[in-house]
Amino acid sequence: MGVLVPKEFFITSGHATSPVSDLNAFDLALMDANICEQNLVAVSSVIPDGAVEVEVRPIPMGAVTFCVLSQMRGYSGKNIAAGIAYAYRKDGHGGYVAEGHLHGNLQDLRDELRKKMEEMSRIRGVEFGEIHYRIESLEVPPNTYGCCIASLVFCDFR
């Protein structure tokens, strides 16, 4: 069996509301992020050696699509946030992604993601370069469901 090693990825995010359900809000948030027509498969947090970030690109409908996905759902008046942080190792050997979600605001989530990345660096004994963030936040309107998502999507393989 061959091994799939990502060579490209893009970062995307979205948020949405629905009067019907949190599932519909999630679907609309995926639509906002341009990844609603794929079969998403959640993967963990490693960016392979040589993988580079590219612009968001179309992926064929129904494609099995590997991604690191963060999502947060809420209802009527809740503040919700979902996001990812990612960084390359300073030694040039790939990088890592942390995802997070909470009932709260963007700054609270950014702080949590920074701490997660610092811990990932510490336990591996490697230094990270600049940490990049993609966070969506939303105050869910009354009598409405809401969802925020953020994702690192692997889009090409070697």
MDTraj code that builds the backbone (N, CA, C; nanometers):
import mdtraj as md
import numpy as np

residues = "MET GLY VAL LEU VAL PRO LYS GLU PHE PHE ILE THR SER GLY HIS ALA THR SER PRO VAL SER ASP LEU ASN ALA PHE ASP LEU ALA LEU MET ASP ALA ASN ILE CYS GLU GLN ASN LEU VAL ALA VAL SER SER VAL ILE PRO ASP GLY ALA VAL GLU VAL GLU VAL ARG PRO ILE PRO MET GLY ALA VAL THR PHE CYS VAL LEU SER GLN MET ARG GLY TYR SER GLY LYS ASN ILE ALA ALA GLY ILE ALA TYR ALA TYR ARG LYS ASP GLY HIS GLY GLY TYR VAL ALA GLU GLY HIS LEU HIS GLY ASN LEU GLN ASP LEU ARG ASP GLU LEU ARG LYS LYS MET GLU GLU MET SER ARG ILE ARG GLY VAL GLU PHE GLY GLU ILE HIS TYR ARG ILE GLU SER LEU GLU VAL PRO PRO ASN THR TYR GLY CYS CYS ILE ALA SER LEU VAL PHE CYS ASP PHE ARG".split()
xyz = np.array([
    [0.0843, -0.1183, 0.0000],
    [0.0000, 0.0000, 0.0000],
    [0.0884, 0.1240, 0.0000],
    [0.0547, 0.2192, -0.0837],
    [0.1301, 0.3434, -0.0906],
    [0.1014, 0.4326, 0.0288],
    [0.1932, 0.5224, 0.0539],
    [0.1797, 0.6179, 0.1631],
    [0.1480, 0.7544, 0.1041],
    [0.0434, 0.8189, 0.1546],
    [0.0079, 0.9534, 0.1097],
    [0.0819, 1.0555, 0.1950],
    [0.1674, 1.1339, 0.1322],
    [0.2386, 1.2397, 0.2029],
    [0.1981, 1.3729, 0.1391],
    [0.1308, 1.4577, 0.2141],
    [0.0893, 1.5862, 0.1573],
    [0.2094, 1.6720, 0.1167],
    [0.1953, 1.7369, 0.0009],
    [0.2994, 1.8315, -0.0393],
    [0.2463, 1.9747, -0.0443],
    [0.1145, 1.9915, -0.0389],
    [0.0542, 2.1246, -0.0363],
    [-0.0658, 2.1257, 0.0567],
    [-0.0914, 2.2435, 0.1122],
    [-0.2090, 2.2623, 0.1959],
    [-0.2551, 2.4066, 0.1828],
    [-0.3822, 2.4268, 0.2164],
    [-0.4319, 2.5640, 0.2273],
    [-0.5077, 2.5795, 0.3577],
    [-0.5248, 2.7046, 0.3966],
    [-0.5941, 2.7391, 0.5192],
    [-0.7257, 2.8058, 0.4810],
    [-0.8313, 2.7663, 0.5480],
    [-0.9610, 2.8267, 0.5210],
    [-1.0430, 2.8318, 0.6498],
    [-1.1460, 2.9131, 0.6471],
    [-1.2346, 2.9225, 0.7633],
    [-1.3683, 2.9784, 0.7190],
    [-1.4661, 2.9645, 0.8066],
    [-1.5981, 3.0178, 0.7770],
    [-1.6853, 3.0174, 0.9004],
    [-1.7947, 3.0877, 0.8904],
    [-1.8947, 3.0867, 0.9978],
    [-2.0315, 3.1082, 0.9349],
    [-2.1348, 3.0654, 1.0064],
    [-2.2700, 3.0780, 0.9526],
    [-2.3716, 3.0556, 1.0639],
    [-2.4939, 3.0940, 1.0330],
    [-2.6059, 3.0707, 1.1229],
    [-2.7196, 3.0041, 1.0464],
    [-2.8069, 2.9382, 1.1217],
    [-2.9238, 2.8741, 1.0626],
    [-3.0379, 2.8782, 1.1640],
    [-3.1594, 2.9061, 1.1173],
    [-3.2730, 2.8990, 1.2083],
    [-3.3208, 2.7557, 1.2317],
    [-3.2670, 2.6587, 1.1563],
    [-3.3174, 2.5211, 1.1589],
    [-3.2408, 2.4314, 1.2557],
    [-3.1059, 2.4263, 1.2436],
    [-3.0281, 2.3343, 1.3275],
    [-2.8801, 2.3705, 1.3262],
    [-2.8070, 2.3143, 1.4235],
    [-2.6628, 2.3367, 1.4241],
    [-2.5955, 2.2625, 1.3092],
    [-2.6531, 2.1506, 1.2639],
    [-2.5992, 2.0810, 1.1474],
    [-2.6068, 2.1693, 1.0234],
    [-2.7189, 2.2387, 1.0062],
    [-2.7309, 2.3279, 0.8910],
    [-2.6352, 2.4466, 0.9023],
    [-2.6133, 2.4959, 1.0239],
    [-2.5152, 2.6030, 1.0438],
    [-2.3754, 2.5529, 1.0093],
    [-2.3434, 2.4296, 1.0489],
    [-2.2149, 2.3690, 1.0152],
    [-2.1988, 2.3571, 0.8642],
    [-2.3004, 2.3072, 0.7961],
    [-2.2967, 2.2934, 0.6509],
    [-2.2738, 2.4293, 0.5838],
    [-2.3436, 2.5318, 0.6320],
    [-2.3266, 2.6664, 0.5757],
    [-2.1877, 2.7227, 0.6054],
    [-2.1313, 2.6916, 0.7233],
    [-1.9946, 2.7360, 0.7553],
    [-1.8942, 2.6682, 0.6619],
    [-1.9158, 2.5391, 0.6320],
    [-1.8306, 2.4711, 0.5342],
    [-1.8432, 2.5373, 0.3975],
    [-1.9642, 2.5772, 0.3626],
    [-1.9855, 2.6462, 0.2359],
    [-1.9095, 2.7795, 0.2341],
    [-1.9168, 2.8524, 0.3456],
    [-1.8449, 2.9791, 0.3573],
    [-1.6939, 2.9588, 0.3409],
    [-1.6443, 2.8436, 0.3839],
    [-1.5012, 2.8128, 0.3754],
    [-1.4624, 2.7447, 0.2434],
    [-1.5589, 2.7213, 0.1552],
    [-1.5359, 2.6569, 0.0252],
    [-1.4905, 2.5114, 0.0360],
    [-1.5380, 2.4404, 0.1396],
    [-1.5066, 2.2978, 0.1511],
    [-1.6321, 2.2154, 0.1824],
    [-1.7460, 2.2596, 0.1316],
    [-1.8724, 2.1928, 0.1643],
    [-1.9058, 2.0750, 0.0729],
    [-1.8363, 2.0593, -0.0373],
    [-1.8698, 1.9535, -0.1326],
    [-1.7708, 1.8381, -0.1289],
    [-1.6916, 1.8303, -0.0214],
    [-1.5929, 1.7250, -0.0083],
    [-1.6316, 1.6318, 0.1055],
    [-1.5750, 1.5122, 0.1038],
    [-1.5874, 1.4173, 0.2139],
    [-1.4658, 1.4379, 0.3034],
    [-1.4855, 1.5157, 0.4095],
    [-1.3743, 1.5562, 0.4949],
    [-1.3350, 1.4439, 0.5896],
    [-1.2056, 1.4198, 0.5982],
    [-1.1489, 1.3210, 0.6888],
    [-1.0544, 1.3957, 0.7821],
    [-1.0869, 1.3953, 0.9104],
    [-1.0041, 1.4655, 1.0083],
    [-0.8741, 1.3897, 1.0314],
    [-0.7644, 1.4620, 1.0263],
    [-0.6322, 1.4062, 1.0559],
    [-0.5704, 1.4871, 1.1691],
    [-0.4612, 1.4356, 1.2224],
    [-0.3974, 1.5060, 1.3331],
    [-0.3069, 1.6167, 1.2817],
    [-0.2012, 1.6450, 1.3482],
    [-0.1426, 1.7774, 1.3452],
    [-0.0036, 1.7917, 1.2845],
    [0.0349, 1.7093, 1.1884],
    [0.1712, 1.7151, 1.1365],
    [0.1727, 1.7680, 0.9933],
    [0.2539, 1.8704, 0.9711],
    [0.2810, 1.9204, 0.8362],
    [0.4106, 1.8541, 0.7912],
    [0.4079, 1.7737, 0.6841],
    [0.5272, 1.6989, 0.6428],
    [0.6407, 1.7881, 0.5937],
    [0.7622, 1.7323, 0.5971],
    [0.8778, 1.7988, 0.5367],
    [0.8435, 1.8399, 0.3945],
    [0.8758, 1.9612, 0.3588],
    [0.8588, 2.0086, 0.2218],
    [0.7191, 2.0537, 0.1848],
    [0.6202, 2.0320, 0.2700],
    [0.4839, 2.0749, 0.2371],
    [0.4757, 2.2272, 0.2433],
    [0.4099, 2.2856, 0.1431],
    [0.4014, 2.4309, 0.1354],
    [0.2563, 2.4770, 0.1349],
    [0.2368, 2.5953, 0.1892],
    [0.1039, 2.6560, 0.1893],
    [0.0768, 2.7176, 0.0530],
    [-0.0444, 2.6949, 0.0027],
    [-0.0879, 2.7499, -0.1254],
    [-0.2200, 2.8231, -0.1043],
    [-0.2640, 2.8933, -0.2047],
    [-0.3938, 2.9600, -0.2001],
    [-0.5056, 2.8556, -0.2006],
    [-0.6202, 2.8939, -0.1469],
    [-0.7364, 2.8052, -0.1501],
    [-0.7626, 2.7663, -0.2945],
    [-0.7847, 2.6382, -0.3170],
    [-0.8088, 2.5905, -0.4535],
    [-0.9295, 2.4997, -0.4565],
    [-0.9924, 2.4912, -0.5718],
    [-1.1085, 2.4021, -0.5814],
    [-1.0666, 2.2555, -0.5702],
    [-1.1524, 2.1781, -0.5069],
    [-1.1332, 2.0338, -0.4945],
    [-1.2588, 1.9696, -0.5522],
    [-1.2433, 1.8631, -0.6313],
    [-1.3609, 1.8033, -0.6956],
    [-1.4684, 1.7596, -0.5955],
    [-1.5920, 1.7732, -0.6368],
    [-1.7051, 1.7320, -0.5542],
    [-1.6919, 1.5849, -0.5168],
    [-1.7121, 1.5553, -0.3895],
    [-1.7081, 1.4184, -0.3409],
    [-1.5699, 1.3652, -0.3095],
    [-1.4660, 1.4437, -0.3350],
    [-1.3301, 1.3957, -0.3097],
    [-1.3088, 1.3700, -0.1605],
    [-1.2401, 1.2614, -0.1290],
    [-1.1984, 1.2364, 0.0083],
    [-1.0867, 1.3357, 0.0363],
    [-1.1081, 1.4194, 0.1361],
    [-1.0214, 1.5345, 0.1594],
    [-0.9723, 1.5321, 0.3034],
    [-0.8411, 1.5211, 0.3193],
    [-0.7808, 1.5154, 0.4515],
    [-0.7585, 1.6565, 0.5042],
    [-0.7971, 1.6792, 0.6298],
    [-0.7828, 1.8127, 0.6867],
    [-0.7737, 1.8077, 0.8385],
    [-0.7129, 1.9102, 0.8940],
    [-0.7216, 1.9374, 1.0369],
    [-0.8381, 2.0345, 1.0493],
    [-0.9413, 1.9967, 1.1227],
    [-1.0642, 2.0754, 1.1279],
    [-1.1011, 2.1084, 1.2715],
    [-1.1257, 2.2351, 1.2947],
    [-1.1772, 2.2799, 1.4230],
    [-1.3172, 2.3344, 1.4000],
    [-1.4098, 2.3007, 1.4887],
    [-1.5451, 2.3540, 1.4768],
    [-1.6035, 2.3811, 1.6148],
    [-1.6884, 2.4811, 1.6200],
    [-1.7625, 2.5108, 1.7428],
    [-1.9026, 2.5491, 1.7035],
    [-1.9999, 2.4894, 1.7717],
    [-2.1409, 2.5181, 1.7461],
    [-2.2024, 2.5802, 1.8708],
    [-2.3032, 2.6626, 1.8513],
    [-2.3702, 2.7254, 1.9651],
    [-2.5100, 2.7692, 1.9279],
    [-2.5825, 2.8168, 2.0280],
    [-2.7211, 2.8564, 2.0067],
    [-2.7501, 2.9875, 2.0789],
    [-2.8287, 3.0716, 2.0164],
    [-2.8961, 3.1881, 2.0725],
    [-2.8183, 3.2669, 2.1778],
    [-2.7378, 3.3601, 2.1321],
    [-2.6691, 3.4509, 2.2220],
    [-2.5317, 3.4057, 2.2682],
    [-2.4935, 3.2840, 2.2387],
    [-2.3606, 3.2352, 2.2774],
    [-2.2525, 3.2987, 2.1908],
    [-2.1381, 3.3262, 2.2514],
    [-2.0180, 3.3639, 2.1768],
    [-1.9395, 3.2363, 2.1526],
    [-1.9081, 3.2089, 2.0268],
    [-1.8356, 3.0869, 1.9929],
    [-1.7147, 3.1227, 1.9076],
    [-1.6135, 3.0367, 1.9142],
    [-1.4933, 3.0569, 1.8326],
    [-1.4317, 2.9208, 1.8015],
    [-1.3735, 2.9100, 1.6817],
    [-1.2998, 2.7916, 1.6388],
    [-1.1784, 2.8397, 1.5611],
    [-1.0677, 2.7697, 1.5767],
    [-0.9492, 2.8137, 1.5057],
    [-0.8392, 2.7109, 1.5039],
    [-0.7375, 2.7444, 1.4263],
    [-0.6155, 2.6644, 1.4207],
    [-0.4963, 2.7578, 1.4334],
    [-0.3868, 2.7001, 1.4794],
    [-0.2568, 2.7660, 1.4782],
    [-0.1611, 2.6688, 1.4115],
    [-0.0642, 2.7205, 1.3365],
    [0.0314, 2.6322, 1.2711],
    [0.1653, 2.7024, 1.2580],
    [0.2702, 2.6218, 1.2598],
    [0.4060, 2.6753, 1.2499],
    [0.4979, 2.5676, 1.1939],
    [0.6011, 2.6139, 1.1255],
    [0.7064, 2.5237, 1.0797],
    [0.8145, 2.5149, 1.1868],
    [0.8826, 2.4026, 1.1917],
    [0.9986, 2.3878, 1.2786],
    [1.1128, 2.4734, 1.2254],
    [1.1907, 2.5293, 1.3144],
    [1.3059, 2.6100, 1.2722],
    [1.4148, 2.5259, 1.2067],
    [1.4180, 2.3948, 1.2353],
    [1.5204, 2.3092, 1.1742],
    [1.4825, 2.2646, 1.0330],
    [1.3663, 2.3103, 0.9838],
    [1.3264, 2.2803, 0.8469],
    [1.2577, 2.1465, 0.8270],
    [1.2307, 2.0722, 0.9333],
    [1.1682, 1.9405, 0.9214],
    [1.0179, 1.9471, 0.9480],
    [0.9438, 2.0073, 0.8578],
    [0.7989, 2.0107, 0.8672],
    [0.7475, 2.1057, 0.9728],
    [0.6246, 2.0775, 1.0182],
    [0.5624, 2.1660, 1.1154],
    [0.4447, 2.0976, 1.1825],
    [0.3693, 2.1789, 1.2563],
    [0.2604, 2.1249, 1.3371],
    [0.1405, 2.2185, 1.3356],
    [0.0258, 2.1610, 1.3657],
    [-0.1004, 2.2347, 1.3696],
    [-0.1690, 2.2036, 1.5019],
    [-0.2260, 2.3056, 1.5629],
    [-0.3101, 2.2868, 1.6810],
    [-0.4477, 2.3413, 1.6482],
    [-0.5502, 2.2708, 1.6921],
    [-0.6856, 2.3205, 1.6732],
    [-0.7480, 2.3456, 1.8096],
    [-0.8453, 2.4359, 1.8105],
    [-0.9130, 2.4665, 1.9347],
    [-1.0496, 2.5263, 1.9080],
    [-1.1351, 2.5184, 2.0087],
    [-1.2695, 2.5748, 1.9991],
    [-1.3189, 2.6030, 2.1395],
    [-1.4055, 2.7023, 2.1534],
    [-1.4558, 2.7352, 2.2859],
    [-1.5780, 2.8254, 2.2781],
    [-1.6484, 2.8299, 2.3906],
    [-1.7501, 2.9328, 2.4113],
    [-1.6740, 3.0515, 2.4670],
    [-1.6552, 3.1522, 2.3864],
    [-1.5759, 3.2678, 2.4263],
    [-1.5422, 3.3506, 2.3046],
    [-1.4349, 3.4290, 2.3169],
    [-1.4019, 3.5208, 2.2081],
    [-1.2715, 3.4836, 2.1384],
    [-1.2428, 3.5582, 2.0335],
    [-1.1267, 3.5333, 1.9491],
    [-0.9976, 3.5399, 2.0290],
    [-0.9802, 3.6395, 2.1144],
    [-0.8554, 3.6543, 2.1897],
    [-0.8341, 3.5387, 2.2866],
    [-0.9416, 3.4943, 2.3522],
    [-0.9290, 3.3794, 2.4424],
    [-0.8798, 3.2563, 2.3665],
    [-0.9339, 3.2341, 2.2471],
    [-0.8934, 3.1183, 2.1683],
    [-0.7513, 3.1345, 2.1178],
    [-0.7143, 3.2537, 2.0755],
    [-0.5759, 3.2770, 2.0295],
    [-0.4766, 3.2445, 2.1412],
    [-0.5072, 3.2880, 2.2626],
    [-0.4194, 3.2585, 2.3766],
    [-0.4088, 3.1081, 2.4000],
    [-0.5233, 3.0377, 2.3931],
    [-0.5229, 2.8928, 2.4113],
    [-0.4408, 2.8236, 2.3032],
    [-0.4565, 2.8661, 2.1782],
    [-0.3817, 2.8054, 2.0685],
    [-0.2317, 2.8311, 2.0824],
    [-0.1941, 2.9507, 2.1253],
    [-0.0521, 2.9821, 2.1464],
    [0.0067, 2.8878, 2.2510],
    [-0.0649, 2.8686, 2.3614],
    [-0.0175, 2.7779, 2.4669],
    [-0.0038, 2.6344, 2.4145],
    [-0.0982, 2.5904, 2.3337],
    [-0.0896, 2.4555, 2.2773],
    [0.0332, 2.4411, 2.1889],
    [0.0601, 2.5415, 2.1059],
    [0.1768, 2.5357, 2.0179],
    [0.3060, 2.5386, 2.0992],
    [0.3104, 2.6204, 2.2017],
    [0.4297, 2.6248, 2.2877],
    [0.4538, 2.4893, 2.3531],
    [0.3472, 2.4223, 2.3969],
    [0.3618, 2.2910, 2.4580],
    [0.4056, 2.1869, 2.3561],
    [0.3533, 2.1937, 2.2339],
    [0.3959, 2.1004, 2.1296],
    [0.5456, 2.1165, 2.1025],
    [0.5928, 2.2397, 2.1004],
    [0.7349, 2.2679, 2.0802],
    [0.8172, 2.2125, 2.1967],
    [0.7706, 2.2383, 2.3179],
    [0.8438, 2.1957, 2.4375],
    [0.8569, 2.0439, 2.4443],
    [0.7456, 1.9714, 2.4256],
    [0.7522, 1.8265, 2.4435],
    [0.8319, 1.7578, 2.3325],
    [0.8456, 1.8233, 2.2178],
    [0.9251, 1.7673, 2.1085],
    [1.0709, 1.8109, 2.1158],
    [1.0977, 1.9133, 2.1966],
    [1.2343, 1.9643, 2.2072],
    [1.2817, 2.0326, 2.0801],
    [1.1887, 2.0957, 2.0074],
    [1.2242, 2.1681, 1.8846],
    [1.1681, 2.3097, 1.8915],
    [1.2338, 2.3990, 1.8209],
    [1.1857, 2.5366, 1.8147],
    [1.0989, 2.5546, 1.6918],
    [0.9940, 2.6328, 1.7084],
    [0.9053, 2.6668, 1.5972],
    [0.9377, 2.8070, 1.5488],
    [0.9138, 2.8287, 1.4212],
    [0.9188, 2.9633, 1.3673],
    [0.7918, 3.0376, 1.4049],
    [0.7583, 3.1369, 1.3265],
    [0.6395, 3.2188, 1.3532],
    [0.5139, 3.1331, 1.3562],
    [0.4298, 3.1579, 1.4553],
    [0.3013, 3.0885, 1.4646],
    [0.1974, 3.1688, 1.3876],
    [0.1254, 3.1014, 1.2998],
    [0.0185, 3.1632, 1.2211],
    [-0.1151, 3.1158, 1.2775],
    [-0.2146, 3.2028, 1.2701],
    [-0.3463, 3.1723, 1.3258],
    [-0.4545, 3.1956, 1.2214],
    [-0.5596, 3.1137, 1.2288],
    [-0.6836, 3.1396, 1.1555],
    [-0.7958, 3.1084, 1.2517],
    [-0.8695, 3.2110, 1.2903],
    [-0.9738, 3.1969, 1.3905],
    [-1.1013, 3.2639, 1.3401],
    [-1.2118, 3.1966, 1.3602],
    [-1.3439, 3.2529, 1.3329],
    [-1.4181, 3.2637, 1.4655],
    [-1.4887, 3.3739, 1.4840],
    [-1.5706, 3.3893, 1.6036],
    [-1.7055, 3.4479, 1.5639],
    [-1.8041, 3.4272, 1.6502],
    [-1.9402, 3.4670, 1.6170],
    [-2.0224, 3.4803, 1.7441],
    [-2.1015, 3.5858, 1.7529],
    [-2.2055, 3.5937, 1.8540],
    [-2.3325, 3.5466, 1.7860],
    [-2.3836, 3.4333, 1.8306],
    [-2.4982, 3.3709, 1.7643],
    [-2.6233, 3.4548, 1.7927],
    [-2.6940, 3.4972, 1.6862],
    [-2.8156, 3.5765, 1.7046],
    [-2.9241, 3.5000, 1.7817],
    [-3.0176, 3.5722, 1.8420],
    [-3.1265, 3.5079, 1.9174],
    [-3.2040, 3.4065, 1.8324],
    [-3.2425, 3.2977, 1.8957],
    [-3.3243, 3.1931, 1.8331],
    [-3.2628, 3.1363, 1.7049],
    [-3.1319, 3.1304, 1.7037],
    [-3.0587, 3.0847, 1.5859],
    [-2.9444, 2.9928, 1.6305],
    [-2.9080, 2.8996, 1.5454],
    [-2.7910, 2.8146, 1.5654],
    [-2.6734, 2.8770, 1.4917],
    [-2.5542, 2.8599, 1.5457],
    [-2.4350, 2.9130, 1.4798],
    [-2.3231, 2.8115, 1.4795],
    [-2.2303, 2.8302, 1.3863],
    [-2.1136, 2.7433, 1.3775],
    [-1.9959, 2.8227, 1.3212],
    [-1.8790, 2.8004, 1.3785],
    [-1.7524, 2.8533, 1.3274],
    [-1.6617, 2.7348, 1.2974],
    [-1.5861, 2.7448, 1.1884],
    [-1.4883, 2.6417, 1.1554],
    [-1.3587, 2.7068, 1.1095],
    [-1.2512, 2.6339, 1.1241],
    [-1.1212, 2.6696, 1.0668],
    [-1.0527, 2.5391, 1.0295],
    [-0.9780, 2.5414, 0.9193],
    [-0.9215, 2.4158, 0.8714],
    [-0.7921, 2.4362, 0.7941],
    [-0.7004, 2.3417, 0.8130],
    [-0.5847, 2.3256, 0.7263],
    [-0.6182, 2.2060, 0.6382],
    [-0.6240, 2.2290, 0.5084],
    [-0.6694, 2.1274, 0.4130],
    [-0.5532, 2.0816, 0.3276],
    [-0.5223, 1.9531, 0.3317],
    [-0.4194, 1.8973, 0.2438],
    [-0.4789, 1.8793, 0.1051],
    [-0.4085, 1.9289, 0.0015],
    [-0.4717, 1.9317, -0.1308],
    [-0.3893, 1.8690, -0.2425],
    [-0.2675, 1.8295, -0.2170],
    [-0.1900, 1.7599, -0.3187],
    [-0.0910, 1.6678, -0.2463],
    [-0.0600, 1.5540, -0.3084],
    [0.0185, 1.4516, -0.2405],
    [0.1302, 1.4022, -0.3301],
    [0.2310, 1.3470, -0.2662],
    [0.3422, 1.2844, -0.3426],
    [0.3468, 1.1375, -0.3098],
])
top = md.Topology()
chain = top.add_chain()
for i, resn in enumerate(residues, 1):
    res = top.add_residue(resn, chain, resSeq=i)
    for name in ("N", "CA", "C"):
        top.add_atom(name, md.element.get_by_symbol(name[0]), res)
traj = md.Trajectory(xyz[None], top)
